[in-house]
């Protein structure tokens, strides 16, 4: 039963190739791989996650109110907000 521990079941993983670079996203870790190296950045909140998913990966996300809290959880933004009291 190793399948239930698979990172494919418990996280967000995307990749997209262009002619001269490859984009990857693993949860909130966004990277652009190209001949000169790799640029990495952590996506800080749901808005930046939406920008990457819709802009870079060309996905159409629903305008559903429950989606942003899920994206915030992936980025850790929900945890940062909760601990700022």
Buried (B, 14 or more C-beta within 10 A) or exposed (E): EEEEEEEEEEEBEBEEEEEEBEBBBBBBBBBBBEEEEEEEEEBBBBEBBBEBBEEBBEEEEEEEEEBBEEBBBBBBBBEEEEEEE
